Amino acid sequence: MKPLEGGRTGQIWRDGETVIRPSGTWTPTVHRFLRHLRSRGFAGAPEPIGITDGNQEVVSYVAGRVCEDLGDRFVGSERILVSAARLLCDFHSASQGFLEKDAEAQTWMLAPQEPCEIICHGDFAPYNVAAADDAAVGIIDFDTAHPAPRLWDLAYAVYRWAPLSDPANPAVAFGLDDQLRRADIFCTAYGATAEERRELPEMICRRLRALADFMLASAAAGDETFAEDIDNGDARLYLGDIDYISSHRERLLEALR
């Protein structure tokens, strides 16, 4: 086995064509959901294999290069951006029907959001998307999957892929003009409606507030991973980006029109 780079260093391993990673109380529900995706013909997600006695989940390895750094010319290309939006749309279509079909008790890491239209990925960011042949082809890490409106997932995806984050942060690869252009490209490729575009700025801010609140509550409850994220300034970054998006709300709406 060899460790996979990224989050939770030393906790996620690749063993041949499988990945071994920590499981949670939500993992059985997520595995049923992943099987549902397969039954709907969506092949861009891991195949669930099982949960070990040591509380490790085993899933198939999703081949491809993880789209980590938007500053990378390959990762930040318009072609990857468009294909990521289309991948998210295909995933949303495949996720439909699970809530009605699944007869077992469901447990999710994140609280469901009304109206529960579909199962959202919850973290459709570049670091959870694999690319091959200049296109986004796969999605990984379904821990944060939960029932919510489509727009809930689309909002966070646009926030991450534009990205709608203050360029004063040295990790942000694009200035405001490029961010607005990329947000529009993503929405167009996804097939966002005019109403969804109008609601997007407020929904992004709602999503980021919910994320920051969840992180702070989890850290306060003793979760070491989220405590480390708080120490690294992640919650502070999200709250700062709420202010950034709010201050440019009218320009974002104009770009999306």
C-alpha positions as CSV (number, residue, x, y, z in Angstrom):
1,M,0.0,0.0,0.0
2,K,1.0,3.6,-0.5
3,P,-0.4,6.8,1.1
4,L,-2.3,9.1,-1.1
5,E,-1.5,12.8,-1.0
6,G,-4.0,15.5,0.0
7,G,-6.1,15.8,3.1
8,R,-5.8,13.5,6.1
9,T,-2.2,12.6,5.4
10,G,-1.4,9.1,6.5
11,Q,-5.1,8.0,6.8
12,I,-5.9,7.3,3.1
13,W,-4.1,4.6,1.3
14,R,-4.1,3.1,-2.2
15,D,-3.8,-0.7,-2.5
16,G,-3.7,-1.7,-6.1
17,E,-7.0,-0.6,-7.6
18,T,-8.6,0.1,-4.3
19,V,-8.5,3.0,-1.8
20,I,-8.7,2.4,2.0
21,R,-9.9,5.4,4.1
22,P,-11.5,6.1,7.5
23,S,-15.2,5.3,7.6
24,G,-17.9,7.1,9.6
25,T,-21.4,6.5,10.8
26,W,-22.6,7.9,7.5
27,T,-20.5,5.4,5.4
28,P,-23.1,2.6,5.0
29,T,-25.6,5.2,3.6
30,V,-22.9,6.7,1.3
31,H,-22.1,3.2,0.0
32,R,-25.7,2.5,-0.8
33,F,-25.8,5.9,-2.6
34,L,-22.7,5.0,-4.6
35,R,-24.4,1.8,-5.7
36,H,-27.4,3.8,-6.7
37,L,-25.2,6.0,-8.9
38,R,-23.8,2.9,-10.6
39,S,-27.3,1.6,-11.2
40,R,-28.1,4.9,-13.0
41,G,-25.1,4.5,-15.3
42,F,-22.9,7.1,-13.6
43,A,-19.3,5.7,-13.7
44,G,-17.5,8.8,-12.4
45,A,-17.7,7.8,-8.7
46,P,-15.9,5.1,-6.7
47,E,-17.4,1.7,-6.5
48,P,-18.1,0.7,-2.9
49,I,-16.4,-2.6,-1.9
50,G,-16.9,-2.8,1.8
51,I,-16.2,-1.7,5.4
52,T,-13.6,-3.5,7.4
53,D,-13.8,-4.6,11.0
54,G,-11.2,-1.9,11.7
55,N,-13.7,0.8,10.6
56,Q,-12.0,1.4,7.3
57,E,-14.0,1.8,4.1
58,V,-12.7,0.2,0.9
59,V,-13.7,1.7,-2.5
60,S,-12.4,1.4,-6.0
61,Y,-9.6,3.8,-7.1
62,V,-10.8,6.6,-9.4
63,A,-8.1,7.0,-12.0
64,G,-7.0,10.5,-13.1
65,R,-5.1,13.5,-12.0
66,V,-6.7,15.4,-9.1
67,C,-7.4,19.0,-10.1
68,E,-5.8,20.5,-7.0
69,D,-4.3,23.8,-8.1
70,L,-6.3,26.2,-10.4
71,G,-3.1,28.1,-10.9
72,D,-1.8,25.1,-12.9
73,R,-2.4,25.8,-16.6
74,F,-3.9,22.4,-17.2
75,V,-6.2,22.4,-14.1
76,G,-7.3,26.0,-14.6
77,S,-8.1,25.7,-18.3
78,E,-11.5,26.5,-19.6
79,R,-11.8,22.9,-21.0
80,I,-11.4,21.5,-17.5
81,L,-13.8,24.1,-16.1
82,V,-16.5,23.2,-18.7
83,S,-16.1,19.5,-18.2
84,A,-16.3,19.8,-14.4
85,A,-19.6,21.6,-14.7
86,R,-21.0,18.9,-17.0
87,L,-19.7,16.2,-14.7
88,L,-21.6,17.8,-11.8
89,C,-24.7,18.0,-13.9
90,D,-24.5,14.3,-14.8
91,F,-23.9,13.4,-11.2
92,H,-26.9,15.4,-10.1
93,S,-29.1,13.6,-12.7
94,A,-27.9,10.2,-11.6
95,S,-28.4,11.0,-7.9
96,Q,-32.1,11.5,-8.4
97,G,-34.4,8.9,-6.9
98,F,-32.1,7.6,-4.1
99,L,-34.2,9.2,-1.3
100,E,-37.3,7.5,-2.6
101,K,-35.6,4.2,-3.5
102,D,-33.5,3.6,-0.4
103,A,-35.6,1.9,2.3
104,E,-33.0,1.8,5.1
105,A,-32.4,4.5,7.7
106,Q,-30.1,7.1,6.4
107,T,-27.2,8.9,8.2
108,W,-25.3,11.8,6.7
109,M,-22.3,13.8,8.0
110,L,-23.9,17.1,7.0
111,A,-27.5,18.0,7.8
112,P,-30.0,17.7,5.0
113,Q,-31.1,21.0,3.5
114,E,-34.7,21.7,2.3
115,P,-36.0,21.1,-0.2
116,C,-34.3,17.7,-0.5
117,E,-34.3,17.6,-4.3
118,I,-31.2,15.3,-4.8
119,I,-28.2,13.9,-3.0
120,C,-25.5,16.6,-3.3
121,H,-21.8,15.8,-3.2
122,G,-21.2,18.5,-0.7
123,D,-17.6,19.3,-1.6
124,F,-17.4,19.4,-5.4
125,A,-14.1,21.3,-5.4
126,P,-11.0,20.8,-7.6
127,Y,-9.3,18.6,-5.0
128,N,-12.2,16.1,-5.2
129,V,-12.3,15.9,-9.0
130,A,-10.1,13.7,-11.2
131,A,-9.2,14.6,-14.8
132,A,-7.9,12.5,-17.7
133,D,-7.4,13.5,-21.4
134,D,-8.0,17.1,-20.6
135,A,-11.4,16.6,-19.1
136,A,-12.9,16.1,-15.6
137,V,-13.9,12.4,-15.4
138,G,-14.4,11.4,-11.8
139,I,-15.4,12.5,-8.3
140,I,-13.9,11.3,-5.1
141,D,-14.6,11.6,-1.3
142,F,-18.3,11.3,-0.8
143,D,-18.2,11.8,3.0
144,T,-20.0,15.1,2.8
145,A,-22.8,13.8,0.5
146,H,-26.3,14.8,1.8
147,P,-29.8,15.6,0.6
148,A,-30.2,19.2,-0.5
149,P,-31.4,21.4,-3.5
150,R,-29.3,21.2,-6.6
151,L,-28.4,24.9,-6.1
152,W,-26.8,24.1,-2.8
153,D,-24.2,22.0,-4.5
154,L,-23.9,24.2,-7.6
155,A,-23.3,27.3,-5.4
156,Y,-20.3,25.7,-3.6
157,A,-19.0,24.3,-6.9
158,V,-19.0,27.8,-8.5
159,Y,-17.4,29.2,-5.4
160,R,-14.5,26.7,-5.7
161,W,-14.1,26.6,-9.4
162,A,-14.3,30.3,-10.3
163,P,-13.0,30.6,-7.5
164,L,-15.0,33.4,-5.8
165,S,-12.4,34.1,-3.3
166,D,-10.5,37.3,-2.4
167,P,-7.5,37.6,-4.7
168,A,-5.6,39.1,-1.7
169,N,-5.3,35.5,-0.6
170,P,-2.0,34.3,-2.3
171,A,-3.6,30.9,-3.0
172,V,-6.2,32.4,-5.3
173,A,-5.2,32.1,-9.0
174,F,-7.6,34.6,-10.6
175,G,-8.6,38.2,-10.2
176,L,-12.2,39.3,-10.0
177,D,-12.8,39.7,-13.8
178,D,-11.6,36.2,-14.5
179,Q,-13.6,34.9,-11.5
180,L,-16.8,36.4,-12.9
181,R,-16.1,35.0,-16.4
182,R,-15.4,31.5,-15.0
183,A,-18.5,31.6,-12.8
184,D,-20.6,32.3,-15.9
185,I,-18.9,29.6,-18.0
186,F,-19.5,27.0,-15.2
187,C,-23.2,27.9,-14.9
188,T,-23.7,27.8,-18.7
189,A,-22.0,24.4,-19.0
190,Y,-24.0,23.1,-16.0
191,G,-27.2,24.3,-17.5
192,A,-28.2,26.7,-14.7
193,T,-31.6,28.4,-15.1
194,A,-32.1,32.1,-15.0
195,E,-33.6,31.8,-11.5
196,E,-30.7,29.7,-10.3
197,R,-28.3,32.4,-11.5
198,R,-30.2,35.1,-9.7
199,E,-30.2,33.1,-6.4
200,L,-26.5,32.1,-6.7
201,P,-24.8,34.9,-4.7
202,E,-27.0,34.5,-1.7
203,M,-26.9,30.7,-1.8
204,I,-23.0,30.7,-1.9
205,C,-23.0,32.9,1.2
206,R,-25.5,30.6,2.9
207,R,-23.4,27.6,2.0
208,L,-20.2,29.1,3.3
209,R,-21.9,30.2,6.5
210,A,-23.2,26.7,7.1
211,L,-19.8,25.3,6.4
212,A,-18.0,27.6,8.8
213,D,-20.6,26.9,11.5
214,F,-20.2,23.2,11.0
215,M,-16.4,23.4,11.3
216,L,-16.5,25.5,14.4
217,A,-19.1,23.2,16.1
218,S,-17.2,20.1,15.2
219,A,-13.9,21.5,16.5
220,A,-15.6,22.6,19.7
221,A,-16.9,19.0,20.1
222,G,-13.4,17.7,20.0
223,D,-12.9,16.7,16.3
224,E,-9.2,17.0,15.8
225,T,-9.4,17.3,12.0
226,F,-11.7,20.3,12.1
227,A,-9.8,21.8,15.0
228,E,-6.7,21.7,12.8
229,D,-8.6,23.3,10.0
230,I,-9.8,26.1,12.3
231,D,-6.2,26.6,13.5
232,N,-5.2,26.9,9.8
233,G,-7.7,29.7,9.3
234,D,-10.1,27.8,7.0
235,A,-13.3,29.1,8.8
236,R,-11.9,32.6,8.9
237,L,-11.2,32.4,5.1
238,Y,-14.8,31.3,4.4
239,L,-16.3,34.1,6.5
240,G,-14.0,36.6,4.7
241,D,-15.1,35.3,1.3
242,I,-18.7,35.9,2.3
243,D,-17.9,39.5,2.7
244,Y,-16.0,39.4,-0.6
245,I,-18.9,37.9,-2.5
246,S,-21.4,40.2,-0.9
247,S,-19.3,43.3,-1.8
248,H,-19.3,42.2,-5.5
249,R,-22.8,40.8,-5.6
250,E,-24.1,43.2,-8.3
251,R,-21.1,42.5,-10.6
252,L,-21.6,38.8,-10.1
253,L,-25.3,39.0,-10.9
254,E,-24.5,41.1,-14.0
255,A,-21.9,38.5,-15.2
256,L,-24.4,35.7,-14.7
257,R,-27.1,37.5,-16.7
